[in-house]
Amino acid sequence: MNLINEKAIDEYVKKFNFKQLLIFPAALLVISLLILTYTTLTSPTDTPVELGMEFQGGMAIIFDTTKTPDS
């Protein structure tokens, strides 16, 4: 069972030249780099996403109790 129709793909690619086929991926790359740059510059930690404890370092302490936070 062949799920890829190579003849149809070849006909589609032959309709356009290299520059026309490159416009969409290049635009996506530029947009994604702009988004990463913006989130990096506006983040207080200078990273695109907030890092977890595994990357920041530190220690997690968990208290197992039946008391509620109010008590």
N, CA, C and O atoms as a GROMACS GRO file, in nm:
protein
  284
    1MET      N    1   0.084  -0.118   0.000
    1MET     CA    2   0.000   0.000   0.000
    1MET      C    3   0.089   0.125   0.000
    1MET      O    4   0.160   0.152   0.097
    2ASN      N    5   0.085   0.198  -0.107
    2ASN     CA    6   0.167   0.317  -0.122
    2ASN      C    7   0.082   0.440  -0.087
    2ASN      O    8  -0.013   0.472  -0.158
    3LEU      N    9   0.118   0.508   0.023
    3LEU     CA   10   0.041   0.623   0.067
    3LEU      C   11   0.089   0.754   0.004
    3LEU      O   12   0.020   0.855   0.010
    4ILE      N   13   0.207   0.752  -0.057
    4ILE     CA   14   0.262   0.872  -0.117
    4ILE      C   15   0.254   0.861  -0.269
    4ILE      O   16   0.308   0.767  -0.329
    5ASN      N   17   0.187   0.956  -0.329
    5ASN     CA   18   0.175   0.959  -0.475
    5ASN      C   19   0.290   1.044  -0.529
    5ASN      O   20   0.280   1.167  -0.537
    6GLU      N   21   0.399   0.977  -0.565
    6GLU     CA   22   0.519   1.048  -0.608
    6GLU      C   23   0.498   1.125  -0.738
    6GLU      O   24   0.558   1.231  -0.757
    7LYS      N   25   0.415   1.073  -0.825
    7LYS     CA   26   0.390   1.141  -0.952
    7LYS      C   27   0.321   1.275  -0.928
    7LYS      O   28   0.355   1.375  -0.990
    8ALA      N   29   0.224   1.277  -0.837
    8ALA     CA   30   0.153   1.401  -0.807
    8ALA      C   31   0.246   1.502  -0.741
    8ALA      O   32   0.238   1.622  -0.769
    9ILE      N   33   0.333   1.455  -0.654
    9ILE     CA   34   0.429   1.546  -0.588
    9ILE      C   35   0.526   1.603  -0.690
    9ILE      O   36   0.555   1.723  -0.687
   10ASP      N   37   0.575   1.521  -0.781
   10ASP     CA   38   0.667   1.569  -0.884
   10ASP      C   39   0.600   1.673  -0.974
   10ASP      O   40   0.662   1.773  -1.009
   11GLU      N   41   0.474   1.650  -1.011
   11GLU     CA   42   0.402   1.746  -1.095
   11GLU      C   43   0.382   1.878  -1.021
   11GLU      O   44   0.393   1.984  -1.081
   12TYR      N   45   0.352   1.871  -0.893
   12TYR     CA   46   0.332   1.993  -0.813
   12TYR      C   47   0.461   2.073  -0.802
   12TYR      O   48   0.460   2.195  -0.817
   13VAL      N   49   0.572   2.003  -0.777
   13VAL     CA   50   0.700   2.072  -0.761
   13VAL      C   51   0.746   2.133  -0.893
   13VAL      O   52   0.809   2.239  -0.894
   14LYS      N   53   0.716   2.069  -1.003
   14LYS     CA   54   0.760   2.121  -1.133
   14LYS      C   55   0.684   2.248  -1.173
   14LYS      O   56   0.730   2.322  -1.259
   15LYS      N   57   0.568   2.275  -1.110
   15LYS     CA   58   0.491   2.395  -1.141
   15LYS      C   59   0.562   2.521  -1.091
   15LYS      O   60   0.543   2.629  -1.147
   16PHE      N   61   0.642   2.507  -0.986
   16PHE     CA   62   0.702   2.623  -0.921
   16PHE      C   63   0.854   2.615  -0.931
   16PHE      O   64   0.912   2.508  -0.945
   17ASN      N   65   0.917   2.732  -0.923
   17ASN     CA   66   1.063   2.732  -0.921
   17ASN      C   67   1.110   2.726  -0.775
   17ASN      O   68   1.030   2.726  -0.682
   18PHE      N   69   1.241   2.720  -0.758
   18PHE     CA   70   1.299   2.700  -0.625
   18PHE      C   71   1.265   2.814  -0.530
   18PHE      O   72   1.234   2.790  -0.413
   19LYS      N   73   1.270   2.938  -0.578
   19LYS     CA   74   1.243   3.053  -0.492
   19LYS      C   75   1.098   3.053  -0.443
   19LYS      O   76   1.072   3.088  -0.328
   20GLN      N   77   1.006   3.015  -0.529
   20GLN     CA   78   0.866   3.011  -0.488
   20GLN      C   79   0.842   2.903  -0.383
   20GLN      O   80   0.761   2.922  -0.293
   21LEU      N   81   0.911   2.791  -0.394
   21LEU     CA   82   0.894   2.685  -0.296
   21LEU      C   83   0.960   2.719  -0.163
   21LEU      O   84   0.926   2.662  -0.060
   22LEU      N   85   1.055   2.811  -0.165
   22LEU     CA   86   1.129   2.846  -0.044
   22LEU      C   87   1.064   2.959   0.037
   22LEU      O   88   1.100   2.978   0.153
   23ILE      N   89   0.972   3.032  -0.020
   23ILE     CA   90   0.912   3.147   0.046
   23ILE      C   91   0.840   3.108   0.175
   23ILE      O   92   0.864   3.169   0.279
   24PHE      N   93   0.754   3.009   0.171
   24PHE     CA   94   0.674   2.972   0.289
   24PHE      C   95   0.761   2.920   0.405
   24PHE      O   96   0.745   2.970   0.516
   25PRO      N   97   0.851   2.824   0.383
   25PRO     CA   98   0.936   2.782   0.496
   25PRO      C   99   1.025   2.893   0.550
   25PRO      O  100   1.049   2.900   0.670
   26ALA      N  101   1.075   2.980   0.463
   26ALA     CA  102   1.159   3.089   0.509
   26ALA      C  103   1.078   3.188   0.593
   26ALA      O  104   1.128   3.240   0.693
   27ALA      N  105   0.956   3.214   0.553
   27ALA     CA  106   0.870   3.304   0.630
   27ALA      C  107   0.839   3.244   0.767
   27ALA      O  108   0.839   3.316   0.867
   28LEU      N  109   0.812   3.116   0.773
   28LEU     CA  110   0.787   3.050   0.901
   28LEU      C  111   0.910   3.056   0.991
   28LEU      O  112   0.898   3.077   1.112
   29LEU      N  113   1.027   3.038   0.934
   29LEU     CA  114   1.150   3.046   1.012
   29LEU      C  115   1.169   3.186   1.071
   29LEU      O  116   1.203   3.200   1.188
   30VAL      N  117   1.147   3.288   0.990
   30VAL     CA  118   1.164   3.425   1.036
   30VAL      C  119   1.063   3.457   1.146
   30VAL      O  120   1.099   3.518   1.247
   31ILE      N  121   0.938   3.417   1.129
   31ILE     CA  122   0.836   3.442   1.230
   31ILE      C  123   0.868   3.371   1.360
   31ILE      O  124   0.854   3.429   1.468
   32SER      N  125   0.912   3.246   1.352
   32SER     CA  126   0.944   3.172   1.474
   32SER      C  127   1.065   3.232   1.546
   32SER      O  128   1.067   3.236   1.669
   33LEU      N  129   1.164   3.277   1.471
   33LEU     CA  130   1.280   3.342   1.534
   33LEU      C  131   1.242   3.474   1.599
   33LEU      O  132   1.295   3.509   1.704
   34LEU      N  133   1.150   3.548   1.537
   34LEU     CA  134   1.102   3.672   1.598
   34LEU      C  135   1.027   3.645   1.728
   34LEU      O  136   1.044   3.718   1.825
   35ILE      N  137   0.946   3.542   1.729
   35ILE     CA  138   0.872   3.506   1.851
   35ILE      C  139   0.968   3.465   1.961
   35ILE      O  140   0.954   3.509   2.076
   36LEU      N  141   1.067   3.382   1.929
   36LEU     CA  142   1.166   3.342   2.029
   36LEU      C  143   1.246   3.461   2.081
   36LEU      O  144   1.273   3.470   2.201
   37THR      N  145   1.283   3.552   1.993
   37THR     CA  146   1.358   3.670   2.034
   37THR      C  147   1.274   3.757   2.126
   37THR      O  148   1.322   3.805   2.229
   38TYR      N  149   1.148   3.779   2.090
   38TYR     CA  150   1.060   3.862   2.172
   38TYR      C  151   1.039   3.801   2.310
   38TYR      O  152   1.049   3.871   2.411
   39THR      N  153   1.011   3.671   2.317
   39THR     CA  154   0.987   3.609   2.447
   39THR      C  155   1.115   3.604   2.530
   39THR      O  156   1.108   3.612   2.653
   40THR      N  157   1.228   3.592   2.468
   40THR     CA  158   1.355   3.593   2.542
   40THR      C  159   1.385   3.731   2.599
   40THR      O  160   1.429   3.744   2.713
   41LEU      N  161   1.361   3.834   2.520
   41LEU     CA  162   1.391   3.970   2.565
   41LEU      C  163   1.292   4.019   2.671
   41LEU      O  164   1.331   4.098   2.758
   42THR      N  165   1.168   3.975   2.666
   42THR     CA  166   1.068   4.023   2.762
   42THR      C  167   1.058   3.935   2.886
   42THR      O  168   0.987   3.970   2.980
   43SER      N  169   1.126   3.824   2.888
   43SER     CA  170   1.122   3.733   3.003
   43SER      C  171   1.215   3.785   3.112
   43SER      O  172   1.326   3.830   3.083
   44PRO      N  173   1.171   3.778   3.239
   44PRO     CA  174   1.259   3.825   3.348
   44PRO      C  175   1.381   3.735   3.370
   44PRO      O  176   1.479   3.779   3.429
   45THR      N  177   1.376   3.611   3.323
   45THR     CA  178   1.488   3.519   3.344
   45THR      C  179   1.578   3.504   3.222
   45THR      O  180   1.669   3.422   3.220
   46ASP      N  181   1.552   3.584   3.119
   46ASP     CA  182   1.629   3.580   2.993
   46ASP      C  183   1.625   3.444   2.925
   46ASP      O  184   1.721   3.404   2.859
   47THR      N  185   1.516   3.371   2.941
   47THR     CA  186   1.494   3.245   2.870
   47THR      C  187   1.356   3.250   2.806
   47THR      O  188   1.267   3.317   2.859
   48PRO      N  189   1.334   3.183   2.695
   48PRO     CA  190   1.203   3.188   2.629
   48PRO      C  191   1.090   3.127   2.714
   48PRO      O  192   0.975   3.170   2.704
   49VAL      N  193   1.123   3.030   2.796
   49VAL     CA  194   1.024   2.967   2.884
   49VAL      C  195   1.078   2.969   3.026
   49VAL      O  196   1.199   2.978   3.047
   50GLU      N  197   0.987   2.959   3.123
   50GLU     CA  198   1.032   2.957   3.261
   50GLU      C  199   1.091   2.821   3.294
   50GLU      O  200   1.027   2.718   3.273
   51LEU      N  201   1.213   2.821   3.344
   51LEU     CA  202   1.283   2.697   3.371
   51LEU      C  203   1.234   2.635   3.502
   51LEU      O  204   1.199   2.706   3.596
   52GLY      N  205   1.231   2.504   3.505
   52GLY     CA  206   1.192   2.432   3.624
   52GLY      C  207   1.308   2.418   3.721
   52GLY      O  208   1.418   2.468   3.695
   53MET      N  209   1.284   2.350   3.830
   53MET     CA  210   1.385   2.333   3.934
   53MET      C  211   1.505   2.252   3.883
   53MET      O  212   1.616   2.268   3.932
   54GLU      N  213   1.482   2.164   3.786
   54GLU     CA  214   1.590   2.082   3.735
   54GLU      C  215   1.700   2.167   3.672
   54GLU      O  216   1.817   2.131   3.677
   55PHE      N  217   1.663   2.282   3.613
   55PHE     CA  218   1.759   2.368   3.546
   55PHE      C  219   1.806   2.483   3.634
   55PHE      O  220   1.917   2.533   3.617
   56GLN      N  221   1.723   2.526   3.728
   56GLN     CA  222   1.759   2.638   3.814
   56GLN      C  223   1.842   2.593   3.933
   56GLN      O  224   1.922   2.671   3.986
   57GLY      N  225   1.826   2.470   3.975
   57GLY     CA  226   1.893   2.423   4.095
   57GLY      C  227   1.807   2.449   4.216
   57GLY      O  228   1.706   2.520   4.208
   58GLY      N  229   1.844   2.393   4.326
   58GLY     CA  230   1.768   2.412   4.449
   58GLY      C  231   1.720   2.279   4.503
   58GLY      O  232   1.763   2.172   4.459
   59MET      N  233   1.631   2.288   4.600
   59MET     CA  234   1.584   2.167   4.666
   59MET      C  235   1.434   2.178   4.688
   59MET      O  236   1.383   2.285   4.720
   60ALA      N  237   1.364   2.069   4.670
   60ALA     CA  238   1.220   2.064   4.696
   60ALA      C  239   1.196   1.985   4.822
   60ALA      O  240   1.246   1.873   4.837
   61ILE      N  241   1.118   2.042   4.913
   61ILE     CA  242   1.083   1.974   5.038
   61ILE      C  243   0.932   1.956   5.039
   61ILE      O  244   0.857   2.052   5.021
   62ILE      N  245   0.888   1.834   5.062
   62ILE     CA  246   0.746   1.803   5.064
   62ILE      C  247   0.710   1.756   5.205
   62ILE      O  248   0.770   1.663   5.259
   63PHE      N  249   0.610   1.823   5.263
   63PHE     CA  250   0.562   1.783   5.396
   63PHE      C  251   0.433   1.705   5.378
   63PHE      O  252   0.339   1.753   5.315
   64ASP      N  253   0.430   1.586   5.433
   64ASP     CA  254   0.311   1.502   5.424
   64ASP      C  255   0.239   1.510   5.559
   64ASP      O  256   0.285   1.457   5.659
   65THR      N  257   0.126   1.578   5.559
   65THR     CA  258   0.051   1.597   5.682
   65THR      C  259  -0.098   1.596   5.654
   65THR      O  260  -0.141   1.616   5.541
   66THR      N  261  -0.175   1.572   5.758
   66THR     CA  262  -0.321   1.572   5.742
   66THR      C  263  -0.379   1.708   5.775
   66THR      O  264  -0.499   1.730   5.757
   67LYS      N  265  -0.298   1.800   5.823
   67LYS     CA  266  -0.345   1.935   5.855
   67LYS      C  267  -0.371   2.015   5.728
   67LYS      O  268  -0.304   1.997   5.626
   68THR      N  269  -0.468   2.104   5.737
   68THR     CA  270  -0.498   2.191   5.625
   68THR      C  271  -0.408   2.313   5.633
   68THR      O  272  -0.352   2.339   5.740
   69PRO      N  273  -0.392   2.388   5.527
   69PRO     CA  274  -0.309   2.508   5.532
   69PRO      C  275  -0.361   2.613   5.632
   69PRO      O  276  -0.283   2.691   5.686
   70ASP      N  277  -0.493   2.614   5.656
   70ASP     CA  278  -0.548   2.711   5.751
   70ASP      C  279  -0.507   2.681   5.894
   70ASP      O  280  -0.491   2.773   5.975
   71SER      N  281  -0.490   2.553   5.928
   71SER     CA  282  -0.455   2.518   6.066
   71SER      C  283  -0.304   2.515   6.079
   71SER      O  284  -0.252   2.488   6.187
   0.00000   0.00000   0.00000
